Amino acid sequence: MIRTEELLLNVGPQHPSTHGVFRIVVKLDGEIITEATPVMGYLHRGTEKLAENLNFTQIIPYTDRMDYVSAMTNNYVLCHAVEKMMGLEIPERAEFMRLIVMEMQRVASHLVWWGTYLLDIGAMSPFLYAFSDRERILQMFNELCGARLTYNYMRVGGVKWDAPDGWIDKVKTFVKDMYNRLDEYHNLVSGNEIFLSRIKGIGQYDAKTAIDYGLSGANLRSTGVKWDLRKAEPYSLYDRFEFDVPVGKNGDCFDRYECRMEEIVQSLRILEQALEQFPGEGETMGKVPRVIRPPAGEIYVRIESPRGEIGCHIVSKGKAEPFRLKFRRPSFVNLQILPKLLVGESMTNLVTILGGIDIVLGEVDC
């Protein structure tokens, strides 16, 4: 038996595979990880505390920056919470616009994950494919709200801008093209022997473990648990559309990969139906008081973001600013299982497991 000396190694906080300023301190016995400690906080900005001195419209841009590759869903969860507290009615056209941009954002977010995940484990071409298609979504968002990453698009009571002329037709064209592009993605990657050997059976856990750790999104569904808040607790207009909830069996990196790839297909299905039913006319803002003051009380709402369940808890004293605001960030919760998955694995699998969880550092630190 070869005797090895224990080695303490810092991965990050400026390591490409962490996609931000995130650090993992690992103890190694040879190449095998014996202990892993995530170190967070490098991107902490105190968003929830800052919100106590801002009115609800001013808080919306802060939600953009929590998960900067899924800003639309973050906008929505805050607005949705305030609207439920105030009992506001949202115009149908505005709700359609919200749903369409949220599903486009889900596709764009999964494309970032797919491209960067493959890049991390050694494949360059998929990254270029993914960002080429994501660019089309960002251009359409730019036409809609003048921004490519942090949109500040939704408002309590509706959305800030209506769709410009021809915009809906552009989205329809993109959806049709994206189905063909997904076939190319699968031909390029999904059956590749090297890729499969890198991710199959890696980072495996069962449904009970996933539930015990509070996992959500593809990290939960990869174990066979059919839980998607768009189906389980429908919000917005999701109860009007037909779509499936992809699930895995083995709870490994490959099942998480397959779940997310199928989620893109289901998002395209939702978009097809929403674009077909899109109202020809109507208001994009409901009747909202000039100063938004939710009644005294508290509320918790949750929705399905690309990374899982994102929740918003508001405590109001009847003022224009929240007394307390707290977000349940899926990346922060999903990260809890990382040390368990890494112990006993080789260093070569660290990047595979970390990328398979799909965390966004802005959402971890908040």
Phi and psi in degrees as a GROMACS rama.xvg file:
@    title "Ramachandran Plot"
@    xaxis  label "Phi"
@    yaxis  label "Psi"
@TYPE xy
-82.8105  125.943  ILE-2
-85.4017  132.272  ARG-3
-122.883  156.158  THR-4
-99.1366  138.168  GLU-5
-64.325  135.693  GLU-6
-122.778  133.275  LEU-7
-101.345  124.367  LEU-8
-129.326  133.506  LEU-9
-94.3106  122.571  ASN-10
-105.233  107.765  VAL-11
98.7295  -173.728  GLY-12
-80.8985  0.707039  PRO-13
-115.289  63.1266  GLN-14
-110.303  133.794  HIS-15
-54.1207  -35.8677  PRO-16
-75.2095  -12.4507  SER-17
-86.9123  -9.48276  THR-18
51.0973  47.5103  HIS-19
147.617  -167.469  GLY-20
-94.1216  88.204  VAL-21
-139.363  139.697  PHE-22
-125.706  138.408  ARG-23
-122.673  122.741  ILE-24
-94.4611  115.971  VAL-25
-115.835  141.21  VAL-26
-100.618  131.776  LYS-27
-119.19  139.262  LEU-28
-113.135  96.884  ASP-29
70.3452  -116.467  GLY-30
-107.436  2.05892  GLU-31
-94.0511  132.264  ILE-32
-79.6006  124.34  ILE-33
-103.467  -19.1536  THR-34
-157.704  142.003  GLU-35
-138.317  128.603  ALA-36
-126.177  109.724  THR-37
-70.1756  138.518  PRO-38
-119.832  114.24  VAL-39
-110.239  177.456  MET-40
107.498  -5.81145  GLY-41
-66.5243  -21.7977  TYR-42
-115.182  15.8143  LEU-43
-68.8317  130.203  HIS-44
-123.43  -0.582439  ARG-45
68.8463  36.1696  GLY-46
-55.0322  -45.817  THR-47
-68.0325  -32.4855  GLU-48
-76.7318  -40.7143  LYS-49
-59.1765  -34.4638  LEU-50
-62.0613  -23.9571  ALA-51
-67.4731  -14.6257  GLU-52
-112.835  16.3808  ASN-53
-124.877  148.826  LEU-54
-77.9734  169.794  ASN-55
-66.3649  -32.4896  PHE-56
-67.9131  -36.5316  THR-57
-69.7449  -21.7877  GLN-58
-76.3935  -26.213  ILE-59
-54.8865  -45.633  ILE-60
-61.2153  -26.3377  PRO-61
-69.2064  -33.4825  TYR-62
-67.7104  -31.431  THR-63
-53.9732  -38.7848  ASP-64
-89.4593  -3.62046  ARG-65
-71.5314  -56.5524  MET-66
-121.254  92.4008  ASP-67
-75.6648  -3.40059  TYR-68
-107.243  8.91188  VAL-69
-147.518  50.3741  SER-70
-67.4302  -33.2028  ALA-71
-62.7361  -43.1128  MET-72
-67.923  -31.872  THR-73
-69.7077  -39.6855  ASN-74
-55.8707  -44.4734  ASN-75
-66.8811  -42.4148  TYR-76
-63.7559  -36.1934  VAL-77
-68.22  -50.0699  LEU-78
-60.5424  -41.3199  CYS-79
-62.3898  -39.7616  HIS-80
-64.3537  -45.8187  ALA-81
-65.1003  -41.9167  VAL-82
-62.6803  -38.3838  GLU-83
-68.6492  -36.8353  LYS-84
-64.5273  -37.4176  MET-85
-92.7661  -8.30584  MET-86
66.4383  36.1109  GLY-87
-79.1473  147.625  LEU-88
-102.021  128.943  GLU-89
-99.0632  129.311  ILE-90
-58.0284  146.102  PRO-91
-60.9048  -42.4267  GLU-92
-61.8879  -40.2887  ARG-93
-63.7442  -41.5561  ALA-94
-66.9591  -36.15  GLU-95
-63.4592  -43.3745  PHE-96
-60.7191  -42.7298  MET-97
-60.7365  -48.2232  ARG-98
-63.6408  -41.1971  LEU-99
-63.0656  -46.157  ILE-100
-70.2305  -31.284  VAL-101
-66.9587  -39.6945  MET-102
-74.5425  -34.1623  GLU-103
-61.7805  -40.1746  MET-104
-65.2257  -36.4937  GLN-105
-62.7705  -43.0911  ARG-106
-63.1555  -46.7864  VAL-107
-61.2557  -40.6692  ALA-108
-64.471  -44.6852  SER-109
-66.7557  -30.1806  HIS-110
-67.3122  -39.8368  LEU-111
-60.6917  -46.2261  VAL-112
-60.2145  -48.2288  TRP-113
-60.8342  -48.3708  TRP-114
-64.25  -45.5911  GLY-115
-74.7003  -32.3543  THR-116
-63.0081  -46.5409  TYR-117
-67.324  -35.5602  LEU-118
-63.4369  -41.3604  LEU-119
-62.804  -34.7587  ASP-120
-99.271  13.8985  ILE-121
111.863  8.6146  GLY-122
-113.415  120.775  ALA-123
-85.2697  -42.7574  MET-124
-59.4169  -43.7132  SER-125
-56.5911  -34.7845  PRO-126
-59.2401  -42.0434  PHE-127
-69.7362  -39.3684  LEU-128
-59.8065  -50.9276  TYR-129
-62.8903  -44.2618  ALA-130
-74.0438  -24.3697  PHE-131
-64.3423  -43.8751  SER-132
-75.2783  -37.6051  ASP-133
-62.4939  -33.691  ARG-134
-58.3418  -35.2384  GLU-135
-65.2145  -39.0125  ARG-136
-66.3075  -44.3423  ILE-137
-62.8085  -37.1173  LEU-138
-64.4839  -39.0737  GLN-139
-69.0342  -37.5759  MET-140
-64.1812  -38.085  PHE-141
-62.331  -40.7008  ASN-142
-65.3122  -33.5558  GLU-143
-77.7925  -44.3063  LEU-144
-133.784  2.48088  CYS-145
80.9622  16.0503  GLY-146
-142.543  156.607  ALA-147
-111.637  -15.0056  ARG-148
-135.146  -52.3585  LEU-149
-110.897  105.69  THR-150
-91.6609  -33.3413  TYR-151
49.1489  43.6988  ASN-152
-92.7445  -39.1204  TYR-153
-85.7013  154.379  MET-154
-132.561  155.885  ARG-155
-64.3729  114.371  VAL-156
107.356  -7.01179  GLY-157
163.308  -139.632  GLY-158
-130.14  160.279  VAL-159
-74.9698  -38.4631  LYS-160
-131.883  148.119  TRP-161
-80.8778  165.313  ASP-162
-68.078  131.292  ALA-163
-68.0036  164.83  PRO-164
-57.4953  131.927  ASP-165
83.3849  -4.96397  GLY-166
-67.8188  -43.3092  TRP-167
-61.5658  -39.1746  ILE-168
-64.4052  -36.3078  ASP-169
-64.6242  -39.5352  LYS-170
-65.4856  -41.1408  VAL-171
-58.826  -43.4493  LYS-172
-63.8542  -42.6045  THR-173
-60.9893  -44.4524  PHE-174
-59.3605  -44.3716  VAL-175
-62.8368  -43.9407  LYS-176
-67.6057  -33.6105  ASP-177
-67.6597  -31.8665  MET-178
-58.8511  -44.2244  TYR-179
-67.3447  -37.9322  ASN-180
-65.5434  -35.3462  ARG-181
-62.7733  -36.5282  LEU-182
-60.5161  -40.4216  ASP-183
-64.9306  -40.2949  GLU-184
-57.4  -48.0685  TYR-185
-66.2106  -39.996  HIS-186
-63.3846  -34.7258  ASN-187
-77.0475  -39.5716  LEU-188
-120.682  -50.9461  VAL-189
-59.8399  -26.8368  SER-190
-104.494  5.79151  GLY-191
-67.8043  126.256  ASN-192
-62.1129  -40.0725  GLU-193
-65.0661  -44.4447  ILE-194
-60.8618  -46.9972  PHE-195
-62.5988  -38.4956  LEU-196
-68.4632  -24.251  SER-197
-78.9621  -27.584  ARG-198
-120.454  -19.9099  ILE-199
-71.0193  128.978  LYS-200
78.036  2.9963  GLY-201
-96.2973  140.721  ILE-202
62.8601  45.9721  GLY-203
-92.1628  141.426  GLN-204
-153.881  162.59  TYR-205
-99.5212  177.504  ASP-206
-62.9084  -40.9226  ALA-207
-61.7688  -43.2748  LYS-208
-61.5632  -43.4981  THR-209
-60.44  -43.3334  ALA-210
-69.141  -41.2034  ILE-211
-60.1504  -35.304  ASP-212
-86.6186  -2.74003  TYR-213
74.1607  24.6046  GLY-214
-68.1938  155.066  LEU-215
-147.002  175.881  SER-216
69.7562  -150.23  GLY-217
-62.8916  -26.7066  ALA-218
-64.4752  -30.7092  ASN-219
-86.8631  -46.6306  LEU-220
-66.2245  -22.9561  ARG-221
-65.8001  -16.3221  SER-222
-91.7119  -0.937964  THR-223
103.72  -1.83937  GLY-224
-81.2595  118.303  VAL-225
-89.3579  81.665  LYS-226
-132.454  111.115  TRP-227
-140.299  121.969  ASP-228
-62.8698  -22.4995  LEU-229
-65.9147  -26.5092  ARG-230
-99.3972  -45.9486  LYS-231
-70.3873  -41.2064  ALA-232
-136.369  74.5455  GLU-233
-56.7843  137.875  PRO-234
-130.701  177.701  TYR-235
49.7683  -128.413  SER-236
-114.479  18.2869  LEU-237
-64.0048  -24.8337  TYR-238
-71.6945  -7.63322  ASP-239
-87.1164  -14.3262  ARG-240
-114.079  152.274  PHE-241
-96.2216  126.837  GLU-242
-161.192  159.374  PHE-243
-103.997  159.759  ASP-244
-106.912  105.855  VAL-245
-67.4982  136.816  PRO-246
-132.857  157.045  VAL-247
-106.409  -165.867  GLY-248
-128.134  -39.298  LYS-249
-98.9274  -14.5425  ASN-250
65.7783  30.5601  GLY-251
-107.606  -179.759  ASP-252
-60.2092  -34.5676  CYS-253
-66.9537  -41.1921  PHE-254
-66.2841  -36.7805  ASP-255
-65.6784  -37.8337  ARG-256
-60.3436  -50.2391  TYR-257
-64.3437  -38.5588  GLU-258
-60.3774  -47.0373  CYS-259
-67.7688  -37.9308  ARG-260
-64.4883  -39.5636  MET-261
-71.9329  -29.7667  GLU-262
-63.2336  -33.0479  GLU-263
-61.1499  -44.4701  ILE-264
-60.2711  -44.965  VAL-265
-66.7892  -35.3634  GLN-266
-64.0302  -39.4324  SER-267
-64.6599  -37.2428  LEU-268
-61.8447  -44.9822  ARG-269
-62.8242  -43.6633  ILE-270
-61.4518  -42.9353  LEU-271
-55.2416  -47.8653  GLU-272
-68.0585  -41.9217  GLN-273
-65.4352  -41.1822  ALA-274
-67.5429  -33.8173  LEU-275
-68.8816  -35.5256  GLU-276
-95.5039  2.6693  GLN-277
-58.5446  126.052  PHE-278
-64.0355  138.882  PRO-279
-68.7743  -25.4807  GLY-280
-151.776  171.309  GLU-281
139.98  169.282  GLY-282
-80.8088  153.66  GLU-283
-109.953  0.192543  THR-284
-136.517  134.036  MET-285
-81.0528  -175.471  GLY-286
-82.0554  107.06  LYS-287
-124.09  136.546  VAL-288
-58.9291  152.381  PRO-289
-60.2393  -40.8015  ARG-290
-110.339  121.104  VAL-291
-82.8063  114.353  ILE-292
-130.344  94.4755  ARG-293
-61.404  148.058  PRO-294
-63.4357  158.062  PRO-295
-59.3826  137.402  ALA-296
145.692  -167.738  GLY-297
-143.6  159.149  GLU-298
-151.207  150.165  ILE-299
-130.616  124.412  TYR-300
-123.02  154.44  VAL-301
-141.157  146.498  ARG-302
-137.352  173.304  ILE-303
-97.914  106.757  GLU-304
-91.4536  171.286  SER-305
-57.8392  -24.6524  PRO-306
-99.4729  -3.34954  ARG-307
132.819  -152.192  GLY-308
-78.1677  117.473  GLU-309
-110.192  129.339  ILE-310
-121.202  156.609  GLY-311
-132.581  120.786  CYS-312
-111.727  119.447  HIS-313
-117.849  131.852  ILE-314
-111.414  122.146  VAL-315
-116.079  144.244  SER-316
-110.153  17.8436  LYS-317
82.7632  14.1696  GLY-318
-103.376  176.086  LYS-319
-74.7618  -17.6808  ALA-320
-111.663  147.727  GLU-321
-69.7021  143.739  PRO-322
-71.6309  -42.5672  PHE-323
-143.066  146.674  ARG-324
-139.483  130.309  LEU-325
-139.599  133.283  LYS-326
-106.713  137.792  PHE-327
-91.4313  108.374  ARG-328
-98.745  120.486  ARG-329
-60.5925  -36.1555  PRO-330
-61.9716  -39.9033  SER-331
-64.0539  -44.729  PHE-332
-70.9474  -43.8009  VAL-333
-64.396  -26.5158  ASN-334
-66.2337  -20.8822  LEU-335
-57.7605  -30.7368  GLN-336
-82.557  -10.14  ILE-337
-55.5229  -49.0485  LEU-338
-58.0442  -39.5666  PRO-339
-62.6467  -40.3674  LYS-340
-72.435  -31.0689  LEU-341
-80.8671  -32.3548  LEU-342
-63.9486  127.089  VAL-343
94.0372  -10.3853  GLY-344
-92.3543  161.549  GLU-345
-83.1236  160.229  SER-346
-59.8094  -28.9327  MET-347
-65.2744  -22.1473  THR-348
-92.3388  -5.25275  ASN-349
-59.9142  -47.7446  LEU-350
-64.7544  -39.558  VAL-351
-61.9145  -44.2917  THR-352
-71.326  -44.2251  ILE-353
-61.4617  -45.6835  LEU-354
-66.6933  -32.1456  GLY-355
-67.4814  -28.4871  GLY-356
-73.2022  -31.0782  ILE-357
61.4278  75.5188  ASP-358
-106.65  152.26  ILE-359
-117.896  125.142  VAL-360
-66.347  -31.4441  LEU-361
-62.2088  -29.6426  GLY-362
-83.9873  -27.5653  GLU-363
-67.5656  -46.4729  VAL-364
-88.7469  -39.9501  ASP-365
